[in-house]
Amino acid sequence: MIEDKNPQRTTLENLGEFGLIKHLTKNFGLNQGSSVVGVGDDAAVLDFKDKKTIVTTDMLVEGVHFDLSYMPLKHLGYKSVVVNLSDIYAMNAKATQITVSIAVSNRFPLEALEEFYEGVAMACQIYNVDLVGGDTTSSTTGMLISVTALGTAEENQIVYRNGAKPNDLLVVTGDLGAAYLGLQVLEREKEVFKVNPNNQPDLEPYSYIVERQLKPEARKDIGELLEKLEVKPSAMIDISDGLSSEILHLCEQSDVGCNLFEDKIPLDPTVISAAEEFKMDSTMIALSGGEDYELLFTIDQKDFPKIKGNPNLTVIGHMTEKGEGANLITRGETKIPLSAQGWNSFTS
Protein backbone atom coordinates (compact mmCIF):
# COMPACT_ATOMS: atom_id res chain seq x y z
CA MET A 1 0.00 0.00 0.00
CA ILE A 2 2.90 2.36 0.65
CA GLU A 3 4.92 3.46 -2.36
CA ASP A 4 8.66 3.10 -2.05
CA LYS A 5 9.80 6.69 -2.30
CA ASN A 6 13.38 5.57 -1.66
CA PRO A 7 14.53 3.55 -4.65
CA GLN A 8 18.11 3.82 -3.40
CA ARG A 9 19.05 0.89 -1.13
CA THR A 10 22.24 1.05 0.91
CA THR A 11 22.94 -2.24 2.67
CA LEU A 12 23.84 -2.10 6.36
CA GLU A 13 26.69 -4.63 6.37
CA ASN A 14 29.34 -2.19 5.12
CA LEU A 15 28.62 0.36 7.84
CA GLY A 16 28.95 -2.02 10.79
CA GLU A 17 27.14 -1.52 14.10
CA PHE A 18 29.08 1.51 15.37
CA GLY A 19 29.15 3.15 11.97
CA LEU A 20 25.39 2.68 11.71
CA ILE A 21 24.72 4.20 15.15
CA LYS A 22 27.06 7.11 14.39
CA HIS A 23 25.31 7.71 11.05
CA LEU A 24 21.76 7.52 12.42
CA THR A 25 22.43 9.73 15.46
CA LYS A 26 24.77 12.34 13.95
CA ASN A 27 22.09 15.04 13.93
CA PHE A 28 20.90 14.50 17.51
CA GLY A 29 22.10 17.18 19.92
CA LEU A 30 21.62 17.55 23.68
CA ASN A 31 19.15 20.16 24.94
CA GLN A 32 18.34 19.00 28.47
CA GLY A 33 20.55 20.39 31.24
CA SER A 34 20.51 16.95 32.85
CA SER A 35 22.18 15.35 29.78
CA VAL A 36 25.93 15.49 30.44
CA VAL A 37 27.12 12.91 27.88
CA GLY A 38 24.87 11.36 25.23
CA VAL A 39 25.53 9.00 22.32
CA GLY A 40 29.17 8.21 21.54
CA ASP A 41 30.69 6.89 24.76
CA ASP A 42 30.28 3.56 26.59
CA ALA A 43 27.26 4.94 28.42
CA ALA A 44 25.29 8.15 28.83
CA VAL A 45 25.93 10.42 31.80
CA LEU A 46 22.91 12.14 33.34
CA ASP A 47 22.73 14.52 36.29
CA PHE A 48 19.28 14.99 37.83
CA LYS A 49 20.57 16.65 41.02
CA ASP A 50 17.92 16.39 43.79
CA LYS A 51 14.96 15.15 41.71
CA LYS A 52 13.53 11.65 41.53
CA THR A 53 14.22 9.73 38.34
CA ILE A 54 11.35 8.03 36.46
CA VAL A 55 12.19 5.17 34.06
CA THR A 56 9.95 3.21 31.68
CA THR A 57 10.59 0.82 28.81
CA ASP A 58 8.48 -0.53 25.95
CA MET A 59 9.05 -3.05 23.18
CA LEU A 60 7.36 -3.01 19.76
CA VAL A 61 7.51 -6.08 17.52
CA GLU A 62 6.67 -6.20 13.81
CA GLY A 63 3.60 -8.32 13.18
CA VAL A 64 2.44 -7.95 16.80
CA HIS A 65 2.41 -4.20 17.47
CA PHE A 66 2.72 -2.74 13.97
CA ASP A 67 2.25 -3.63 10.32
CA LEU A 68 4.64 -1.99 7.87
CA SER A 69 2.24 -2.46 4.97
CA TYR A 70 0.40 0.64 6.21
CA MET A 71 2.61 2.09 8.97
CA PRO A 72 5.15 4.53 7.46
CA LEU A 73 8.57 4.15 9.10
CA LYS A 74 8.73 7.85 10.01
CA HIS A 75 5.40 7.53 11.85
CA LEU A 76 6.65 4.35 13.53
CA GLY A 77 9.74 6.14 14.85
CA TYR A 78 7.55 8.93 16.20
CA LYS A 79 5.01 6.57 17.76
CA SER A 80 7.74 4.41 19.35
CA VAL A 81 8.93 7.43 21.33
CA VAL A 82 5.50 8.87 22.13
CA VAL A 83 4.06 5.68 23.68
CA ASN A 84 6.95 5.67 26.17
CA LEU A 85 6.70 9.36 26.99
CA SER A 86 3.03 8.79 27.79
CA ASP A 87 4.07 6.55 30.71
CA ILE A 88 6.33 9.30 32.07
CA TYR A 89 3.51 11.86 31.90
CA ALA A 90 1.20 9.35 33.63
CA MET A 91 3.51 9.64 36.66
CA ASN A 92 3.04 13.45 36.58
CA ALA A 93 6.71 13.75 35.63
CA LYS A 94 8.72 15.63 33.00
CA ALA A 95 10.25 13.47 30.23
CA THR A 96 13.94 14.26 29.66
CA GLN A 97 15.83 11.48 27.80
CA ILE A 98 15.25 8.36 25.68
CA THR A 99 17.30 5.44 24.39
CA VAL A 100 16.25 3.66 21.19
CA SER A 101 17.32 0.12 20.26
CA ILE A 102 16.34 -1.60 17.03
CA ALA A 103 16.87 -5.01 15.46
CA VAL A 104 16.23 -5.36 11.72
CA SER A 105 16.43 -8.08 9.10
CA ASN A 106 18.40 -7.67 5.87
CA ARG A 107 15.32 -6.48 4.00
CA PHE A 108 15.80 -3.07 5.61
CA PRO A 109 18.27 -0.78 3.81
CA LEU A 110 19.96 2.22 5.43
CA GLU A 111 17.36 4.55 3.88
CA ALA A 112 14.55 2.77 5.79
CA LEU A 113 16.34 3.28 9.11
CA GLU A 114 17.02 6.92 8.27
CA GLU A 115 13.29 7.37 7.80
CA PHE A 116 12.58 5.69 11.16
CA TYR A 117 15.10 7.95 12.93
CA GLU A 118 13.54 11.02 11.28
CA GLY A 119 10.39 10.18 13.21
CA VAL A 120 12.39 9.67 16.41
CA ALA A 121 14.06 13.06 15.88
CA MET A 122 10.70 14.76 15.32
CA ALA A 123 9.35 13.34 18.59
CA CYS A 124 12.51 14.43 20.44
CA GLN A 125 12.10 17.96 19.09
CA ILE A 126 8.37 18.27 19.80
CA TYR A 127 8.57 16.78 23.31
CA ASN A 128 11.97 18.30 24.12
CA VAL A 129 13.74 15.06 25.05
CA ASP A 130 17.31 13.98 24.30
CA LEU A 131 18.31 10.74 22.59
CA VAL A 132 21.24 9.56 24.74
CA GLY A 133 21.84 5.96 23.69
CA GLY A 134 20.59 2.72 22.21
CA ASP A 135 21.69 -0.28 20.21
CA THR A 136 21.34 -1.77 16.74
CA THR A 137 21.52 -5.44 15.86
CA SER A 138 20.31 -7.90 13.24
CA SER A 139 17.07 -9.86 13.33
CA THR A 140 15.78 -12.90 11.48
CA THR A 141 12.13 -11.99 12.11
CA GLY A 142 11.63 -8.45 10.83
CA MET A 143 11.86 -5.33 12.97
CA LEU A 144 11.98 -5.07 16.77
CA ILE A 145 12.10 -1.77 18.64
CA SER A 146 12.86 -1.12 22.29
CA VAL A 147 12.61 2.38 23.73
CA THR A 148 13.47 3.45 27.26
CA ALA A 149 12.30 6.85 28.49
CA LEU A 150 13.57 8.74 31.51
CA GLY A 151 12.04 11.64 33.35
CA THR A 152 12.23 13.64 36.55
CA ALA A 153 9.83 14.90 39.19
CA GLU A 154 9.87 16.41 42.64
CA GLU A 155 9.06 13.64 45.11
CA ASN A 156 5.85 15.33 46.27
CA GLN A 157 4.58 15.73 42.68
CA ILE A 158 4.80 12.07 41.56
CA VAL A 159 1.39 10.43 41.07
CA TYR A 160 1.07 6.65 41.42
CA ARG A 161 -1.78 4.28 40.61
CA ASN A 162 -2.53 3.55 44.25
CA GLY A 163 -3.78 6.87 45.65
CA ALA A 164 -7.47 6.88 44.65
CA LYS A 165 -10.02 7.11 47.48
CA PRO A 166 -13.77 6.36 47.55
CA ASN A 167 -15.75 9.41 46.27
CA ASP A 168 -12.81 10.70 44.21
CA LEU A 169 -13.90 11.78 40.74
CA LEU A 170 -12.67 9.80 37.73
CA VAL A 171 -11.41 12.08 34.94
CA VAL A 172 -10.16 11.38 31.41
CA THR A 173 -8.38 13.63 28.91
CA GLY A 174 -9.35 14.01 25.25
CA ASP A 175 -11.60 11.42 23.59
CA LEU A 176 -11.48 7.63 23.32
CA GLY A 177 -11.77 4.86 20.75
CA ALA A 178 -10.36 6.64 17.69
CA ALA A 179 -7.07 4.71 17.48
CA TYR A 180 -8.80 1.33 17.43
CA LEU A 181 -11.20 2.41 14.68
CA GLY A 182 -8.29 3.89 12.73
CA LEU A 183 -6.71 0.44 12.87
CA GLN A 184 -9.92 -1.13 11.53
CA VAL A 185 -9.91 1.27 8.56
CA LEU A 186 -6.26 0.49 7.77
CA GLU A 187 -6.80 -3.27 8.06
CA ARG A 188 -9.83 -3.06 5.77
CA GLU A 189 -7.93 -1.06 3.15
CA LYS A 190 -5.05 -3.53 3.34
CA GLU A 191 -7.41 -6.39 2.43
CA VAL A 192 -8.85 -4.35 -0.46
CA PHE A 193 -5.31 -3.60 -1.66
CA LYS A 194 -4.42 -7.30 -1.62
CA VAL A 195 -7.29 -7.99 -4.02
CA ASN A 196 -6.65 -4.95 -6.21
CA PRO A 197 -3.18 -3.34 -5.88
CA ASN A 198 -4.22 -0.54 -8.26
CA ASN A 199 -6.91 0.60 -5.85
CA GLN A 200 -5.68 3.63 -3.89
CA PRO A 201 -7.65 4.10 -0.64
CA ASP A 202 -9.44 7.38 0.10
CA LEU A 203 -8.63 7.91 3.77
CA GLU A 204 -9.71 11.56 3.88
CA PRO A 205 -13.06 10.87 5.66
CA TYR A 206 -11.11 8.89 8.28
CA SER A 207 -8.16 11.28 8.71
CA TYR A 208 -8.69 11.87 12.46
CA ILE A 209 -9.04 8.23 13.46
CA VAL A 210 -6.21 7.06 11.15
CA GLU A 211 -3.89 9.73 12.56
CA ARG A 212 -4.75 8.64 16.11
CA GLN A 213 -3.53 5.15 15.17
CA LEU A 214 -0.45 6.04 13.10
CA LYS A 215 0.73 9.18 14.90
CA PRO A 216 -0.63 9.39 18.46
CA GLU A 217 0.38 12.18 20.81
CA ALA A 218 1.32 11.92 24.48
CA ARG A 219 -0.43 14.32 26.86
CA LYS A 220 2.57 16.37 27.99
CA ASP A 221 0.21 19.35 28.26
CA ILE A 222 -1.93 17.82 31.01
CA GLY A 223 0.70 17.91 33.75
CA GLU A 224 1.32 21.57 32.94
CA LEU A 225 -2.44 22.28 32.87
CA LEU A 226 -3.09 20.59 36.23
CA GLU A 227 -0.20 22.45 37.83
CA LYS A 228 -1.66 25.74 36.59
CA LEU A 229 -5.12 24.75 37.92
CA GLU A 230 -3.49 23.72 41.24
CA VAL A 231 -4.89 20.21 41.02
CA LYS A 232 -2.82 17.17 41.94
CA PRO A 233 -4.42 13.84 40.93
CA SER A 234 -4.68 11.20 43.64
CA ALA A 235 -3.96 8.40 41.11
CA MET A 236 -3.14 8.33 37.39
CA ILE A 237 -2.50 5.93 34.49
CA ASP A 238 -2.27 6.27 30.71
CA ILE A 239 -4.79 4.55 28.42
CA SER A 240 -2.81 2.11 26.30
CA ASP A 241 -4.88 -1.08 26.68
CA GLY A 242 -8.46 0.29 26.82
CA LEU A 243 -10.44 2.28 29.37
CA SER A 244 -11.87 -0.72 31.26
CA SER A 245 -8.43 -2.33 31.78
CA GLU A 246 -6.95 0.92 33.06
CA ILE A 247 -9.86 1.59 35.44
CA LEU A 248 -9.45 -1.92 36.85
CA HIS A 249 -5.70 -1.28 37.35
CA LEU A 250 -6.52 1.87 39.36
CA CYS A 251 -9.18 0.03 41.38
CA GLU A 252 -6.88 -2.89 42.15
CA GLN A 253 -3.86 -0.75 43.07
CA SER A 254 -5.93 1.71 45.14
CA ASP A 255 -8.19 -0.89 46.76
CA VAL A 256 -11.40 0.83 45.65
CA GLY A 257 -14.40 0.27 43.36
CA CYS A 258 -15.74 2.52 40.64
CA ASN A 259 -18.90 3.67 38.87
CA LEU A 260 -18.22 4.64 35.25
CA PHE A 261 -21.11 6.36 33.42
CA GLU A 262 -21.57 5.32 29.80
CA ASP A 263 -23.14 8.62 28.77
CA LYS A 264 -20.11 10.56 30.06
CA ILE A 265 -17.46 8.73 27.96
CA PRO A 266 -16.06 11.31 25.49
CA LEU A 267 -16.37 10.17 21.85
CA ASP A 268 -15.41 12.14 18.76
CA PRO A 269 -18.25 12.33 16.16
CA THR A 270 -16.02 10.48 13.64
CA VAL A 271 -15.69 7.62 16.13
CA ILE A 272 -19.46 7.32 16.43
CA SER A 273 -19.97 7.33 12.63
CA ALA A 274 -17.09 4.90 11.97
CA ALA A 275 -18.37 2.56 14.69
CA GLU A 276 -21.76 2.51 12.96
CA GLU A 277 -20.07 1.81 9.62
CA PHE A 278 -18.18 -1.16 11.10
CA LYS A 279 -21.31 -2.28 13.00
CA MET A 280 -19.48 -1.95 16.31
CA ASP A 281 -20.63 -0.54 19.62
CA SER A 282 -18.80 2.76 20.29
CA THR A 283 -18.89 2.24 24.07
CA MET A 284 -17.22 -1.18 23.74
CA ILE A 285 -14.56 0.36 21.50
CA ALA A 286 -13.82 3.05 24.09
CA LEU A 287 -13.71 0.42 26.86
CA SER A 288 -11.57 -2.15 25.07
CA GLY A 289 -9.90 -0.55 22.02
CA GLY A 290 -6.71 0.84 23.52
CA GLU A 291 -3.84 2.90 22.06
CA ASP A 292 -5.56 6.20 22.87
CA TYR A 293 -2.63 7.39 25.05
CA GLU A 294 -4.93 9.72 26.95
CA LEU A 295 -4.53 10.10 30.71
CA LEU A 296 -7.00 8.67 33.23
CA PHE A 297 -6.83 10.07 36.75
CA THR A 298 -8.74 10.64 39.97
CA ILE A 299 -9.16 13.90 41.87
CA ASP A 300 -10.70 14.93 45.19
CA GLN A 301 -14.28 16.21 44.79
CA LYS A 302 -13.27 19.59 46.21
CA ASP A 303 -11.11 20.14 43.09
CA PHE A 304 -14.08 19.77 40.73
CA PRO A 305 -14.73 23.55 40.40
CA LYS A 306 -11.11 23.99 39.20
CA ILE A 307 -11.54 21.60 36.25
CA LYS A 308 -15.24 22.19 35.52
CA GLY A 309 -15.84 23.18 31.91
CA ASN A 310 -12.24 22.59 30.81
CA PRO A 311 -12.38 21.25 27.22
CA ASN A 312 -9.41 18.92 27.82
CA LEU A 313 -10.97 17.09 30.77
CA THR A 314 -14.14 15.02 31.24
CA VAL A 315 -15.47 13.60 34.53
CA ILE A 316 -16.66 10.10 33.61
CA GLY A 317 -17.42 8.60 37.03
CA HIS A 318 -16.38 8.30 40.64
CA MET A 319 -14.57 5.84 42.88
CA THR A 320 -16.52 3.78 45.43
CA GLU A 321 -15.82 1.42 48.31
CA LYS A 322 -14.01 -1.72 47.14
CA GLY A 323 -16.97 -3.97 47.98
CA GLU A 324 -19.14 -2.27 45.37
CA GLY A 325 -16.82 -3.42 42.57
CA ALA A 326 -16.01 -1.66 39.30
CA ASN A 327 -19.16 -1.06 37.25
CA LEU A 328 -20.40 0.55 34.06
CA ILE A 329 -23.65 2.45 34.54
CA THR A 330 -25.33 2.21 31.12
CA ARG A 331 -27.50 4.86 29.45
CA GLY A 332 -30.46 2.75 30.56
CA GLU A 333 -29.12 2.98 34.16
CA THR A 334 -28.25 -0.70 34.33
CA LYS A 335 -25.15 -1.58 36.35
CA ILE A 336 -22.75 -3.94 34.54
CA PRO A 337 -19.45 -5.19 36.06
CA LEU A 338 -16.43 -3.91 34.10
CA SER A 339 -14.20 -6.59 32.63
CA ALA A 340 -10.65 -6.22 31.29
CA GLN A 341 -11.13 -6.93 27.60
CA GLY A 342 -8.37 -4.62 26.48
CA TRP A 343 -5.62 -5.50 24.05
CA ASN A 344 -3.35 -8.38 25.07
CA SER A 345 -0.24 -9.16 23.01
CA PHE A 346 -0.24 -12.76 24.26
CA THR A 347 -3.58 -13.61 22.67
CA SER A 348 -3.80 -14.28 18.97
WOURKA-V469333 format. One line per field, one symbol per residue. phi: phi as a letter, one per 40 degrees, with the letter a starting at -180 (. if undefined). psi: psi as a letter, one per 30 degrees, with the letter a starting at -180 (. if undefined). burial: b if it has 24 or more other C-alpha atoms within 12 Angstrom, else e. Layout:
phi: ???
psi: ???
burial: ???
This chain:
phi: .bcccbccbbcccccgccccccccbcccbbbcccccbbchbcacbbbcfccccbbababbbcgbbabccbbccccccccdcdcccdcccccgbbcbbbbbbbbbcccccdcccccdcccccccdcccfbbcbiiabacbbbgbbbbbbbbabacdcbcbbcbbcbdgcccbbcfbbgccccdcccccccccccdcbcccccccdcbdcccccccbcbccdccdccccccfbbdcaaaccbbhdcdcccccccccgbbabbcdccccbcdcccccccccfbcccccccbcggcfcbbabbcdccddcbdgcccbbcbiacbcdccgbbcccdcgcbbccbcbccbccbc
psi: fkkjgifkjjlfefeleeeeeeefgfgjakfkffjekbkfaellkkjgbglkkkklkkkkkkfefljffgjkeeeeeeeeeefeeeeeffghlkkellkkkkkllgfjleeeeeeefeeeeeeeeeghlkjgaalkllkfhbkkkkkkkllllkeffkkafggklkfkkkkklbllfeeeeeeeeeeeeeeeeeejffjkkjgefgeeeeefeeilkkiefeeeeeeefhkjlflllljegkeeeeeeeeeeefhlakjkjeffkkkkefeeeeeeeghlkeeeeeefelgehlkklklkeffefefkfkffkkkfallakefflkkkjlfghkjkkkljglkjffk.
burial: beeeeeeeeeebeeeeeeebbeebbeebbbebebbeebbbeeeeebeeeeeebbbbbbbbbbeebbbbebbbbbbbbbbbbbbbbbbbbbbbbbbbbbbbbbbbeeebbbbbbbbbbbbbbbbbbebbbbbbbbbbbbeeeebbbbbbbbbbbeeebbbbbbbbbbebbbbbbbbbbbbbbbbbbbbebbeeeeeeeeeebeeeebbbbbbbbbbbbbbbbbbeebeeeebbbbbbbbbbbbbbbbbbbbbbebbbbbbbbbebbbbbebbbebbeeeeeebbbbbbbbbbbbbbbbbbbbeebeebeeeeebbbbbbbbeeeebbbbbeeeeeeeebebebbeeeee
